[in-house]
Amino acid sequence: MQDQQNENADENDLLISAAEPTEQYLTFFMDNEEYGVDILSVQEIRGWESATAIPNAPSHVKGVINLRGTVVPIIDLRQRFGLKEVEYGPTTVVIVLKISNQKQGQRVMGIVVDAVSDVHQFKSSEIQPSPEMSENANTAYVKGLGSVGDEMVILLDISAMLNADDTKPLLGAVTHH
């Protein structure tokens, strides 16, 4: 009788976990911290190649690249976050993302990161809200925190970040060329 109850409990656990929504994130490193972006927004991953500079763009905007006929703005995420600048190396990549913009619909942008890590799946219940930080810490672009083993992954709201006010002039410049 006890074995039958345990079997039913295991089946119920499986049903509950199967019903709980999960999200997959492509994770990457910057400054020895692991970050993640929703895998559904990732179009492709490319090795670093120099971008065509845009005059008067913010320092974190590296310029644009031509991706099979599409002009793609490139943002250095390390600089965007105010991290120490480093030379690009063999692991430096551009993650090309499709982001939604209310006025322009879908846009394609690239972010430069130190290295790609992995794809991790998180249940909704496993994603912790971003903690309250000091006034200096901007958590507006942090969707939440996920755990992978003993390590925390900072899950980014990449759409909100790339649609932020300081990126809008870049979108306008690229749209009008």
N, C-alpha and C positions, 0 to 999 in steps of 0.2 A: 504493500500500500504506500509506504514512504517513497519507494522508488518511482511509483506512478506519479506521485505528487511532484517529485523532483523533475521528472521528464516534462510534465505539464508546465512547471515553472520555467524550464529552459526554453520550451516552445514559445511561451508568452514573452520572455525576454527577447527572443529572436524577432517576434512580430513587432514588439515595441521599437526595437532598434532599426528594423527595416522601414518602419513608418516614419521615423525621425528624419527630417531633411538633412542632407549633408551638402557641404560646399567644398570644392576642390580649389586649391591655391597653388600657383607656381611660386616657389620661394627662391629668394636670391639674397646675396650678401652685400652689405655696404658697411664699411668700418667695423667688421667683425660682428655685426648684428644681422639676424635673419629677418627678412621682411617677406610678405606675401601679397600677391594680387590675384584676384578672382581669375581662374583659368579660362573662363568663358570670355574674358576681355582680351586674352592673348591671341594675337594673329600669328606671330612668328618670333623667333629668336635669331639674331644675327650677330656675327662678330663685329667688333668696332671698326668702323671706317670713318674717315674724316667727313664732316658735314660742311656744306656751303654756309658761311656765316651770314647772318642777317644784321644789317647796320642798326645800331641803337637798341639791340635786344638786351634783356637782362643777362647777367653773367652766366646764369644756369642754363640759358638757351644756347645750345651748341650750334644751332643752325638747322638746315633742312637737308634731307637726302631724297633722291629719286628712287622710289621703290616700284618698279614695273609700271612707270607712268604716273604714279601718285606721289605728290610732294608731301613728305612726312617731316613735320617738325621734330627735333630731337632735344630732349631736356636731360641735363645731367642731374640725376636725382640726388646724388651726393651733395652737389652745390645747392640744390633746391632746399635741402634740409639743413644747410649751414654746416656741413661736415667738412673736415680738412680735405683740401684738394690733393689728389694723388695723380701720378702719371698713369695713363691707361696702359694695361699690360695684356698678355695673351688671354687672360680669363675675362677681360672686360667685354661686355656684350650690350647690345641694344635689344630691349624687349619691345617689340612693336605691338601696340595696343589699339583696340577699337573702343572708343569711349563715346558715350551718349552726351549730346549737347542739346538743350531744349530748343535753341534757335536754329542750329544747323544740322540737327539729327546726328547720325553717326560720323565721327571723325577718327582719323588714324594719327596716332602720335607715337613717338619712340622715347623710351627712358634708358639712359645709360646707367648700368649698375656694375659693381665690381666682379660679380660672378653669379651664375645661376646655380641653385642648389638642387631642388627636387620638386616633386608635386606631392602635396599632402592633402588629405581629406579630413575635414573637421565636421562633426555633428554640430548642429546649431547650439545645442546645450553645452558644447565644449568651448565655444567662443566666449571669452570673458569681455565685458565692456572695458574700454580704455580707462585707466585710473585718472582721478582728478590730479592735475599737476599744478605747478606754479604758474603764474601769469605768463612767464617767459616761454613755457613749453606749449607748443601748438599741437593739440591732439585733434583738431578739426578734421584731419585727413586720416585718422586712425579709426578703422571700423571696429577693431577689437584685438584681443590677444588670444592666440592658440598655443597649446603646449604640444611639443614633439619630444617625447622622453622628458629629460630634465630641462630642456631649453624652451624659451618663449619665442614665438614668432609674432612679429608685429604685422597685423593684417591691415592693409591700406585700402582706403576708399579712393581709388585712383581716379575715378570719374570726377569726384568733388575736387581733388587736388589739381587735376589738369584743366578743369573748367574755372579755376580760381581767377580772381581779378588780374593778377600779375602775368597770367598766361594768355589772357584775352587779346592783348595787342599782337602777340605772336600769331594767333589764329587769324586775326584780321589781315596781317601782313601777308600771310601765306595764301589766304583766300583771294586777295586782290592781285596776285601776280600771275 
